Each structure stands twice: as C-alpha cells, then as structure tokens.
Amino acid sequence: MAAALAVVAPFFFLGTASGHDLEFHLSSWMDVARQWHEGVLYPRWAAWANYGFGEARFIFYPPASWLLGAALGSILPWKEVPGAFVWLALTLAGASMFRLAREWMPAGEAARAAVLYAVNPYHLVVVYFRSAYAELLASALFPLVVLNAVRIGRDPSPDAGRGAGNLPPRTLRRDMAGLALSFAAIWLCNAPAAVITSYSLVLVLAVVTVLRQSAKVLLAGGAAMALGLLLACIYIVPATAEPGWVNIDEVLSSGLRPEQNFLFTSIDDLERNLVNLILSTVATAQIAITGLAAAVSIHLRHPLLKKARELWWALLALGGASAILMLPVSGLAWRALPKLRYVQFPWRWLLPLGVGFAIFVVAAIHQTHARRAWTMLMAGALLAAAWYSGHQTWWDTQDAPVTQAAISQDRGYEGTDEYQTRGADHYDLPQGAPLVALAPVEENENRMKRGRLGRVRVERWAPEEKIFTVEARKPVRAALRLLNYPAWQVEVNGEIEEAESHEDTGQMLFDLPEGHSRVRVRFTRTADRTLGAALTVLAAVVIAGLAWPWRQVKS
C-alpha cells in the first residue's frame, strides 16, 4: 500500500499523468457513471461518444476497468479518480504477488517481491506515460493466474496458505475454480492482456506438465481455462459476434501493428518512434535485470530451485518467451498464432515478465552477502525508472474537469476509430447537431434542415431509448444525433421501421409519413448478448460447485 501511494504521490502535486489513454478512460468512466444516474446499470452503448452520436464502445471494451472507474467517480471528485484507480490497482498487484510468493517464500521475501512487482518498471511506464488503466488492472491479477496454474493438482506444501485460518483445504476442484476465476477476471479487464495471459498460461501449464510428468495438469488446466472463458462470455460472445458491425480492423492500422513495434524499430512516424524508444529502453533494462538476477540465483543455488522447481522453470520459460516475442525474430509467431496480432505492441509482453522480475531479483538479493546494499541499489533503479517515465509524460489538472463538463452539458467527447460503425467516418459527423433534424424525402441527405417541414418534440432522450413526436407537413426524412447500429430498433407509431445509415458518417436516417408520428428508438438486446450472459451464469454455477467445500458423509 505504501509503495502504491509513493507511485501516486506526484498526482497530488503535479496533477494527473496525462498519458496516451487517459482521455479514453476518463470519458468511459464518466459516460458509465452518467448512465447509472439514468438507470442503465450495465451500459453497452457509449452515449456521449462522437459528441453525442454514440458508439458501441462498451460492447467491445472489457467492463472491469470502466465499471471500477465509474464506481470511484461516484464517490470521489473526478480529478482524484485516476490516482485512486492507480493506487487500487498497484495495491492489488502487490497483494496478488504476495500471495504467489508466499506459497514458497518466507513472509519477508514475499513482501519484497510484492513491492517489486507492484512498482516494476513496466507498471511505472503504464501509470505515468501510457495511462493504460485497464492493462494495469489486468497485470495486477496476473500473479494469481501463475499461482493457480503452478499449483493445480499439486498437494499443498506445509507452508502454503500459512495464516489462512479455517479455510477449506485445497483440492484439485478448488484449484481449477481458482484458475478459472483469475483467468476470467483478466479477460474482463483488457483484451490484449487476456491474449497474452492465454498464451502465457498454456506455456506455464506445459512446463509444469513436463516437470511433473503428469497429463492431469494439462487436462485440469485446460478445463479451467475453458471454464474461465465461459465465465467471461458476457463480454467475449458479443465482442466476437459483432465486430462486423464496426471498423474493428482499425486497431491494426498503420503504427499499431506488431511488426512496426518490435524493440527499437523505426517507422515513418516520429511520435511512434519516440514511444517505441521509451518502451524499448525500459524493456531492455527490465529484461537484462531479470536475466541477471535469474543467473545469480541459479549460481548461488537459491532454495527455490528445489522448493519451487516448477515455478522457477515456468518463470524462466515465460521470461524467455516474453523477451523473444519483443524482437523481430518472432515475426512468424506474430503472424501465425491466433489473435496474437491484436496484442499490437510486442513490448506488452513486459506484463508477464514482471512476475519473473520480482521473484528472481528478490531471490538474488537474498543470496548475496550485502543484501541492504543491493536492496538500496534496486530501489534507486526503480526511482530512476519512475523519474524517466514521469519525465516523458504531460502532467495536467484540466483533463477531468474538461471531460466532465463536456458530458454534463451534453456536448460529448471524441469517439474512437475502431468502434465507429462499419464503413463510416466519425470525423465527418456534425458537432452540435440537433437531436432530430428533418429534411424532404426527395432532397439530398446532406441538405437537412428543420425549416417548415414539421415540428419535433422530444419526450425522452436517454442512452438506450429515444422517444419523440413529429408533426410533418409532408413526408420527411429524420436524421438523429445517433449512429446507426444493428442493435437499434426504430418504431414509428408502433410499427418497426428499417433505419438507414448516412453513407459518409453512419448517422441514423429513416422516413416519416405526413402528419403525426410517434417515434421510439431503443437499444435492443441482441441474441449474442443473451447467449453470453447465459453462458456466464452457467459457468458461475459450475465454478461455485467446484469451489464449494463439499464434505463426504460418513456411512
């Protein structure tokens, strides 16, 4: 907690670290919080994106980070929410790492590993330079995935769970439940981190299977992964079923592709090159320290080599794979492995490397004679990393107030390329457009004026429902301040009407007859969302059954 507070301390004096993703996360949190006040408990449509035209952001972006951010914003001033989010995520990271390390290490060493993981160089870059809050939250949970993967099917050690009180004893079923829960949690935090975790988990399970010479590990681990995916289906199913409705391929546009972001790679984009240089510098330092610490620990024969052989070799394999995947030599893997390209940036593999970094550094320091000196040296290195990351960012006190005002005044905020409806360009959307504009049916769609064509009265304009009436002098075309998306259903005088999309912007258009029309436009539940929710409930029941401490009745 103290280490996390130290990382957040500059926020009190300099303002918020305005990294690349800050505006995206702030606007998402505020949008969700505003929808809560309007009765939408689990938003799927970002109502104030694209300056009020909206977008399907919350279908494709995992929910954990925007739900947590909105919850914090409901109890704290918005300018304090980024710092509070970071503090919570880093504290969770430390707690997760302590739980992993404590399985095999004394409490003192486990605590040092927890601190090192919480404030590892990549986390500092994520906090200060990138503001990638969802990725930070996923990284905070990653040690729990490693813990549950390594111990699945293994008999509890005498020291494991020391201080756990009257918790039920571990069993294979409960280990599977723990792995499924932690794996699902990361899928609900951040998609690139989830892809990284999926491949990392397969590698860890494979290493443990070989060392233990038991296929039970791979089978039980694979079943737990499947359960975890089912548990996260409330997000996964819609996100995989509806990409054809948006420009999702924009996440791999120029500058965002893996081959353009290997360590120390240059492209024809000075800003991207600077970002790559900063991340490459941090990655090189963290890889070098991790490798050196692992070598020292092996040379000095740290007790973990025997006591936690499976963890040790799993982290070595994971660290080696992570380092290789940041280099151009891994280009074939990035092209061949399913969904790996959607990680975008190879340096994101610093996320799993952080676990090995913390464990190996603590193990190496433990074996040296001058422990205090080496501890101070590592603390100095982390301070240097914090200074370097913080020096590269822009500190601002106006991000939160400006975004808050834009949403509260219904002006909205800029949308994203990848969540724009298919084939449309959100940069051409008219800012400050009326909620409903009327135009003659026979005229060009670009000449939309309310004029004398009729009178519009808006009864309700909520995030997932729009109700208005039109008194038209003749047949007219209505243009709404809303992007057309297949989940929107238009009813005119109780009859379902087919909406069209503006050919350039994707704005919703539909025709209305002469006279009185009562229009209701609502965001309907699609079949994929219903299926996803049902699978999540089913998986939750199965996992609860696995985790329940069943006791056999003696005959």
Sequence and secondary structure as in RCSB ss.txt:
>XXXX:A:sequence
MAAALAVVAPFFFLGTASGHDLEFHLSSWMDVARQWHEGVLYPRWAAWANYGFGEARFIFYPPASWLLGAALGSI
LPWKEVPGAFVWLALTLAGASMFRLAREWMPAGEAARAAVLYAVNPYHLVVVYFRSAYAELLASALFPLVVLNAV
RIGRDPSPDAGRGAGNLPPRTLRRDMAGLALSFAAIWLCNAPAAVITSYSLVLVLAVVTVLRQSAKVLLAGGAAM
ALGLLLACIYIVPATAEPGWVNIDEVLSSGLRPEQNFLFTSIDDLERNLVNLILSTVATAQIAITGLAAAVSIHL
RHPLLKKARELWWALLALGGASAILMLPVSGLAWRALPKLRYVQFPWRWLLPLGVGFAIFVVAAIHQTHARRAWT
MLMAGALLAAAWYSGHQTWWDTQDAPVTQAAISQDRGYEGTDEYQTRGADHYDLPQGAPLVALAPVEENENRMKR
GRLGRVRVERWAPEEKIFTVEARKPVRAALRLLNYPAWQVEVNGEIEEAESHEDTGQMLFDLPEGHSRVRVRFTR
TADRTLGAALTVLAAVVIAGLAWPWRQVKS
>XXXX:A:secstr
 HHHHHHHHHHHHH EE  TTHHHHHHHHHHHHHHHHTT SS  SBTTBGGGT B HHHHS HHHHHHHHHHHHH
S GGGHHHHHHHHHHHHHHHHHHHHHHTTS HHHHHHHHHHHHT HHHHHIIIII  HHHHHHHHHHHHHHHHHH
HTT    TTTTTT TT     HHHHHHHHHHHHHHHHTT HHHHHHHHHHHHHHHHHHHHHHT HHHHHHHHHHH
HHHHHHTHHHHHHHHHSGGGBTGGGGGSTT SGGG STT   S HHHHHHHHHHHHHHHHHHHHHHHHHHHHHHT
T THHHHTHHHHHHHHHHHHHHHHTTSGGGHHHHHHSTTGGGG  GGGGHHHHHHHHHHHHHHHHHHSS HHHHH
HHHHHHHHHHHHHHHHTS EESSHHHHHHHHHHTT  B   STTSBTT  GGGS TT  SEEEEETTS TT    
TTTEEEEEEEEETTEEEEEEEESS EEEEEEEE  TTEEEEETTEEE  EE TTT EEEEEE SEEEEEEEEE  
 HHHHHHHHHHHHHHHHHHHHHS       
